[in-house]
Amino acid sequence: MALPRRSEPPDAGLIPRPRSFAYLPGAYKPRAGATLSADPTFAAEAAWGIEALSSAFTVRFAPGAPGKGDVRVVRARGLGAEGYRLEIKTAGVRAEASEPAGAFYALQTLRALALIWGDRAPACRVEDEPRFAWRGYMLDTVRNYFEPSFVKRLIDLAALHKLNRFHWHLTDDQGWRMPVRSHPELAETAAKKVDRRYLPHVERTLVYSEAAIADVLAYAAERHVLVIPEIEMPGHVTALLSAHPEYSCAGGTFEPEDRFGIFPDVLCAGSDEALGFLGDVMDETARLFPGPIVHFGGDEVPVERWADCPRCRARMEAEGVPDVAALRGWFTRKAAAMLAERGRRAAGWDEVVEGAVPSDVVVLAWRSAERGLEAARAGHDVVMCPGAKACYLDHKHLDSPDEPGHLGVSTVRDSYAFEPLAGFDAESAGRVLGVQGNLWTEIMYFGRQVEYMAFPRLSALAETGWTPAARKGFEGFSRRLPYWGRALDRLDVARYRGPLG
């Protein structure tokens, strides 16, 4: 494969675009038996790099003595936690980083160049670090279940794009996917998936085992990805109520839904037993997920059942809550406090701001960018992921009846054009942690469909999360995208290839 001429796309086709990139003469082509050495601090990154580079270059790398070898990763001062310097010459490669994450991203850049250009990497000098700390993506594994092997594949593809937050949506009306040792009935009842309309005879129990969750977490940690579990409350709980109808306001019989939408039955805010159950779930979530953040949902909570519920009215009187709208705020504050008691920082969708939750709750702004600004001005750290024409990857790629998707159109250009800090004053902008793309899977049944809907829109959002705003531009991105597509093709990614919008 020919090396890029200077008139071809900048930065050798890399996405996200580095902070600084300059070509050098020639190219690096590893010899048979090439070695990779690293400072002992970066031993785990070196182990990952040996496997990743061996696959990308199709030449088997071997460990080398520190300070020697064809690819050398050394420790240097003065770089940020995720920053790195990379120099590729014909004779070899030198990477510098201060922290393990930076070493990982240096090797990830080298891997990406090899995936783009085949058995070699263009000689170049790169200095790089991210714009935002939170560069995320969410996968809904409730509406449709995805095997752990695909969850890991998506983590690897996201890490190639230097994304570092995996928001794992595990419970909703349509199912409960997390095991809880003290409540095996959740797996027996709430994890069932039934298609009553088309396949009434098919019933499957779909829950991730403890071993599978641990494996996914270890895989993510190797790639410097923090996993953030989401357990929905107090709404989106029909599946939970199928196992525990007594935790609803009116009782009755429930089954995990095979429809999508907002359903009236929610957890009873007046039930001490329901709160005790949530404590058990939070204990288990903290045990299975050692990361610092747990997402508790908090969105789309109808209150009509609470208005008619004697227990909820008693709770309102006891707590001095004036109405059911304020009771929603009481519940979200209670959930955040319960997570804090377990050493976890709470995150929630932007509705939680209306409940006056503590300012240390991370807010994911999904309804609009304006909601993110409101949350930041209220003192919250914010992740920007508005759905309209930006961060919701279940939309159509373009306005065509042949294109899969729902809820409207969000082109690649729309996703790329999203600026998380637009309209923010300086103080509020300082509270924006970053950006996230959300993969809701109501109509995504297979991993290949998820890939098609995600890429290259998630590639565009990844550039927003990593690249300085002054270095961004859709023309340059669109020129690099065909080259980046070579990397995705090498990894057999099912991607959208139509008009960019």
C-alpha positions in Angstrom: 0.0 0.0 0.0 1.4 3.4 -1.0 2.2 5.9 1.8 0.3 9.1 1.9 1.6 12.1 -0.1 1.6 15.4 1.6 -1.5 16.5 -0.5 -3.6 13.6 0.9 -5.7 13.9 4.1 -3.9 15.5 7.0 -2.7 13.4 10.0 -2.4 10.2 7.9 -6.2 9.7 8.2 -6.2 9.4 12.0 -9.6 9.8 13.8 -9.7 11.5 16.3 -7.4 14.1 14.9 -4.3 14.6 17.1 -3.5 17.9 18.8 -0.3 18.1 16.7 0.9 16.0 13.8 3.9 16.4 11.4 5.1 14.0 8.7 8.7 12.8 8.7 10.5 11.2 5.8 9.9 7.5 5.2 7.9 4.9 7.0 8.3 2.3 9.8 7.9 -1.3 8.7 8.6 -3.8 11.4 11.0 -6.6 10.8 10.2 -10.2 11.7 10.8 -10.7 15.4 10.3 -7.0 16.2 10.3 -6.1 19.9 8.4 -3.7 22.1 9.9 -2.5 25.4 8.4 -0.3 28.0 9.1 1.4 31.3 8.0 -1.0 34.1 5.2 1.4 35.0 3.7 0.6 31.6 3.9 -3.2 31.8 0.2 -3.7 31.3 0.1 -1.3 28.3 3.1 -3.1 26.8 1.4 -6.5 27.1 -1.7 -5.1 25.4 0.4 -3.4 22.7 2.3 -6.5 21.8 -0.9 -8.3 20.9 -2.6 -5.3 19.3 0.4 -4.3 17.1 1.0 -7.9 16.1 -2.5 -8.1 14.7 -2.3 -4.6 13.1 1.1 -5.0 11.4 0.7 -8.8 10.8 4.3 -9.2 12.2 4.6 -10.8 15.6 6.1 -8.5 18.2 8.0 -9.8 21.2 8.8 -8.3 24.6 12.1 -6.3 24.7 14.4 -5.1 27.4 13.4 -1.7 28.8 14.9 1.1 26.8 15.6 -1.1 23.9 13.6 -2.6 21.0 12.0 -1.5 17.8 9.1 0.1 19.7 10.1 1.8 22.9 7.7 3.3 25.4 9.4 5.5 28.0 8.3 7.6 30.9 8.6 11.3 30.6 7.5 14.2 32.8 5.3 17.1 31.9 2.5 15.2 30.1 -1.1 15.0 31.2 -2.6 11.7 32.5 -3.8 10.8 28.9 -1.2 12.7 27.0 1.7 11.3 24.9 4.3 12.0 22.4 5.0 9.6 19.5 7.9 9.7 17.1 7.8 7.2 14.2 11.0 6.8 12.1 12.2 4.2 9.6 14.5 2.7 12.3 11.8 2.4 15.0 9.3 4.0 17.2 9.6 6.0 20.5 6.6 6.9 22.6 6.7 9.0 25.7 4.0 9.3 28.5 3.8 10.3 32.1 1.0 7.9 33.0 -0.2 4.5 31.9 -3.2 5.9 30.0 -0.9 8.1 27.9 1.2 5.1 27.1 -1.9 3.2 26.0 -3.0 6.0 23.7 0.4 6.3 22.1 0.3 2.6 21.3 -3.3 2.9 20.1 -2.3 5.6 17.7 0.5 3.4 16.3 -2.0 0.6 16.0 -4.4 2.8 14.2 -1.8 3.9 11.7 -0.9 0.3 11.0 -4.6 -0.6 10.5 -4.9 2.3 8.0 -1.7 1.7 6.0 -1.2 -2.0 6.1 2.1 -3.4 7.0 3.8 -0.1 7.8 3.2 3.3 9.5 4.1 6.6 8.0 7.0 8.3 9.7 5.6 11.2 11.8 5.8 13.1 15.0 2.6 13.4 17.2 2.0 15.3 20.4 -1.4 14.7 21.8 -3.8 14.9 24.7 -7.6 14.9 25.0 -9.9 17.9 25.1 -12.4 16.3 27.6 -12.0 13.8 30.4 -15.3 12.0 29.6 -15.5 10.6 26.1 -18.3 8.1 26.3 -20.8 5.8 24.7 -23.8 4.0 26.0 -25.0 0.6 25.0 -28.6 -0.5 25.8 -28.4 -4.2 26.5 -32.0 -4.4 27.8 -34.3 -3.8 24.9 -32.1 -6.2 23.0 -29.5 -8.4 24.7 -26.0 -8.6 23.3 -23.5 -11.3 24.2 -20.5 -10.4 26.3 -18.3 -11.1 23.3 -19.9 -8.3 21.4 -19.9 -5.9 24.4 -16.1 -6.5 24.5 -15.8 -5.9 20.7 -17.6 -2.6 21.1 -15.3 -1.6 23.9 -12.3 -2.3 21.7 -13.7 -0.4 18.8 -14.5 2.5 21.1 -11.0 2.4 22.6 -9.5 2.6 19.1 -11.4 6.0 18.9 -9.9 7.0 22.3 -13.3 6.8 24.0 -12.9 6.0 27.7 -16.4 5.7 29.4 -18.7 2.8 28.7 -22.2 3.5 30.1 -23.8 0.0 30.4 -27.6 0.2 30.4 -28.6 -2.9 32.4 -32.3 -2.6 33.5 -35.5 -1.2 32.0 -39.1 -2.1 31.4 -38.1 -4.8 29.0 -35.7 -6.7 31.2 -33.3 -6.9 34.1 -29.8 -8.0 33.0 -27.7 -7.8 36.2 -27.5 -10.7 38.7 -28.3 -10.0 42.3 -27.3 -12.8 44.7 -29.8 -12.0 47.3 -32.7 -11.8 44.8 -32.4 -14.7 42.3 -36.0 -14.1 41.3 -34.8 -11.2 39.2 -33.0 -13.6 36.9 -35.8 -16.1 37.0 -38.6 -13.6 36.2 -37.4 -10.1 35.4 -34.7 -11.2 32.9 -37.1 -13.1 30.7 -37.5 -11.9 27.2 -40.8 -12.8 25.5 -42.0 -11.6 22.1 -45.8 -12.1 22.7 -46.7 -10.6 19.4 -44.7 -12.7 16.9 -43.0 -15.5 18.8 -45.3 -16.3 21.7 -43.6 -19.7 22.2 -40.1 -18.3 22.6 -39.0 -17.3 26.1 -35.4 -16.8 27.1 -33.7 -15.7 30.3 -31.1 -13.2 29.5 -28.9 -12.0 32.3 -25.2 -11.4 32.5 -23.4 -13.7 34.9 -21.0 -12.4 37.5 -18.2 -14.0 35.6 -19.2 -12.3 32.4 -19.4 -8.9 34.1 -16.0 -9.4 35.7 -14.6 -10.4 32.3 -16.0 -7.3 30.6 -14.7 -5.1 33.4 -11.2 -6.6 33.1 -11.2 -6.2 29.3 -12.3 -2.6 29.6 -9.7 -1.8 32.2 -6.9 -3.1 29.9 -8.1 -0.4 27.4 -8.4 2.4 30.1 -12.2 2.4 29.8 -14.3 3.0 32.9 -17.5 1.0 33.0 -20.6 2.9 34.4 -23.6 0.7 35.2 -27.1 2.0 34.9 -29.9 0.6 37.1 -33.1 2.5 36.4 -35.3 3.9 39.2 -38.0 4.8 40.0 -39.4 4.6 36.5 -38.7 2.1 33.7 -39.2 -0.8 36.1 -41.9 -3.0 34.6 -39.5 -5.9 34.4 -38.6 -5.5 38.1 -42.2 -5.4 39.0 -42.8 -8.7 37.2 -40.7 -10.2 40.0 -42.0 -7.9 42.8 -45.4 -6.5 42.0 -45.7 -5.5 45.7 -43.2 -2.7 45.1 -45.7 -1.0 42.8 -48.4 1.3 44.2 -51.4 -0.7 43.2 -50.0 -4.2 42.8 -51.3 -6.6 40.1 -49.5 -8.8 37.6 -46.6 -7.6 35.4 -44.5 -9.1 32.7 -41.3 -7.7 31.1 -42.5 -5.5 28.3 -42.2 -6.3 24.6 -43.2 -2.7 23.7 -41.3 0.6 24.0 -42.5 3.7 25.7 -43.2 5.2 29.1 -45.4 3.1 31.4 -47.4 4.3 34.3 -46.4 1.8 37.0 -43.3 2.9 38.9 -41.7 2.0 42.2 -43.8 3.0 45.1 -42.2 6.0 46.8 -44.1 5.2 50.0 -42.9 1.6 50.4 -40.1 1.0 52.9 -39.8 -2.5 51.5 -39.1 -1.1 48.0 -36.4 1.1 49.4 -34.8 -1.8 51.2 -34.8 -3.8 48.0 -33.0 -0.9 46.2 -30.4 -1.0 49.0 -29.8 -4.7 48.2 -29.5 -3.9 44.5 -27.1 -1.0 45.3 -25.0 -3.3 47.5 -24.7 -5.7 44.6 -24.0 -3.0 42.1 -21.1 -1.7 44.2 -19.8 -5.2 44.6 -19.8 -6.1 40.9 -18.8 -2.7 39.6 -15.8 -1.2 41.6 -15.8 2.0 39.6 -16.6 5.3 41.3 -19.9 6.1 39.4 -23.3 4.4 39.3 -26.1 5.8 37.0 -29.5 5.5 38.6 -31.7 6.7 35.7 -34.3 9.1 37.1 -35.8 9.9 33.7 -39.4 9.7 32.4 -41.1 9.1 35.8 -44.9 9.3 35.6 -46.5 10.3 39.0 -50.1 9.5 38.5 -49.9 6.2 40.5 -48.3 8.1 43.4 -51.1 10.6 43.4 -53.6 7.8 44.1 -51.4 5.8 46.5 -52.1 5.9 50.3 -48.5 4.9 51.1 -47.1 7.7 48.9 -49.5 10.2 50.5 -48.3 9.1 53.9 -44.7 9.5 52.8 -45.4 13.0 51.6 -47.0 14.0 54.9 -44.2 12.5 56.9 -41.4 14.1 54.8 -43.2 17.5 54.4 -43.4 17.0 50.6 -46.1 19.3 49.1 -47.0 17.3 46.0 -46.2 14.3 43.8 -43.8 16.3 41.6 -41.8 17.1 44.7 -42.0 13.5 45.7 -40.1 12.6 42.6 -37.4 14.9 43.8 -37.4 13.3 47.2 -37.0 9.9 45.6 -34.1 10.9 43.4 -32.3 12.5 46.4 -32.9 9.3 48.4 -31.4 7.2 45.6 -28.3 9.5 45.4 -27.8 9.4 49.1 -28.0 5.6 49.2 -25.3 5.4 46.5 -23.2 7.9 48.5 -23.5 5.7 51.5 -22.0 2.9 49.5 -19.1 5.0 48.3 -20.4 5.7 44.8 -21.0 9.0 43.0 -24.5 9.1 41.5 -25.2 10.0 37.9 -28.6 10.5 36.4 -30.4 11.8 33.3 -31.1 15.5 33.3 -34.6 15.2 34.8 -32.9 14.7 38.2 -32.0 18.4 38.3 -35.7 19.1 38.7 -35.6 17.1 42.0 -32.9 19.3 43.5 -30.4 16.5 43.9 -27.0 17.2 45.5 -24.6 19.1 43.3 -22.1 16.2 43.2 -24.6 14.1 41.1 -23.3 13.9 37.5 -26.0 14.9 35.0 -26.3 13.5 31.5 -28.0 16.1 29.4 -30.1 14.1 26.9 -33.3 16.2 26.3 -31.4 19.2 25.0 -28.1 21.1 25.2 -30.0 23.7 27.2 -30.7 21.2 29.9 -27.0 20.7 30.2 -26.4 24.4 30.7 -29.1 24.5 33.3 -27.5 21.6 35.2 -24.0 23.3 35.0 -25.4 26.5 36.3 -27.0 24.6 39.2 -23.5 23.3 40.1 -23.5 19.9 38.5 -20.8 18.3 36.5 -22.4 17.6 33.1 -22.0 15.1 30.2 -23.4 16.4 27.0 -25.4 13.8 25.0 -28.5 15.6 23.5 -30.6 13.4 21.3 -31.8 15.8 18.6 -29.4 15.7 15.7 -26.3 14.8 17.6 -25.7 12.0 20.1 -28.5 9.5 19.7 -27.3 6.9 17.3 -30.7 5.2 16.9 -31.7 7.9 14.5 -31.5 7.4 10.7 -28.3 8.3 9.0 -30.2 10.1 6.3 -33.9 10.8 5.4 -34.6 7.7 3.3 -37.3 5.0 3.8 -34.6 2.4 3.1 -32.4 3.6 6.0 -32.9 1.9 9.4 -33.5 4.0 12.5 -36.4 5.9 14.2 -37.0 9.2 16.0 -35.8 11.3 13.1 -32.5 11.9 11.2 -29.0 12.6 12.5 -26.4 12.7 9.8 -22.7 12.2 10.2 -22.4 16.0 9.6 -25.0 16.6 12.4 -23.0 14.5 14.9 -19.7 16.2 13.9 -21.2 19.7 14.1 -22.2 19.2 17.7 -20.3 21.6 20.0 -20.7 20.7 23.7 -19.8 24.1 24.9 -22.0 26.2 22.6 -23.8 28.8 24.6 -21.9 28.1 27.8 -20.3 30.9 29.8 -16.8 30.2 31.1 -17.9 29.1 34.6 -20.5 26.7 33.3 -18.2 25.4 30.6 -15.8 24.3 33.3 -18.4 21.9 34.6 -18.7 20.0 31.3 -16.9 16.7 31.7 -17.3 15.8 28.1 -19.5 14.2 25.5 -21.3 10.8 24.9 -23.0 8.9 22.1 -26.0 6.8 23.1 -26.9 3.5 21.4 -30.5 2.7 22.3 -31.4 -0.7 20.8 -35.1 -0.9 20.4 -34.7 -1.8 16.7 -31.1 -3.1 16.9 -31.2 -6.9 17.2 -27.7 -7.9 16.2 -24.2 -6.6 16.8 -23.7 -5.8 13.1 -26.7 -3.5 13.3 -25.3 -1.7 16.3 -22.0 -1.2 14.4 -23.8 0.1 11.3 -25.8 2.6 13.4 -22.7 3.7 15.5 -20.0 4.2 12.8 -19.0 6.7 11.6 -21.2 8.9 13.8 -19.5 7.7 16.9 -16.2 8.4 15.1 -17.4 12.0 14.7 -18.3 12.3 18.4 -15.0 10.8 19.4 -13.2 13.6 17.6 -15.3 16.2 19.4 -14.4 14.6 22.7 -10.6 14.4 22.0 -9.6 17.0 19.5 -9.2 20.7 20.3 -12.1 22.7 18.9 -9.6 24.8 16.8 -8.3 21.7 15.1 -11.7 20.4 14.1 -13.4 20.9 10.7 -15.9 18.8 8.8 -14.0 19.1 5.5 -10.8 17.7 7.1 -12.8 15.0 8.8 -14.5 14.0 5.6 -11.2 13.8 3.8 -9.7 11.6 6.5 -12.8 9.4 6.8 -12.2 7.1 3.8 -8.7 6.4 5.2 -10.1 5.7 8.6 -12.6 3.5 7.0 -9.6 1.2 6.0 -9.0 0.6 9.7 -12.6 -0.2 10.3 -12.6 -2.5 7.3 -9.6 -4.3 8.6 -11.5 -4.9 11.8 -14.6 -6.0 9.8 -16.9 -3.3 11.2 -20.3 -3.0 9.6 -20.4 0.7 9.0 -22.6 3.2 7.2 -21.0 4.3 3.9 -23.6 6.7 2.4 -23.8 10.5 2.1 -22.5 12.3 5.2 -25.2 14.9 5.2 
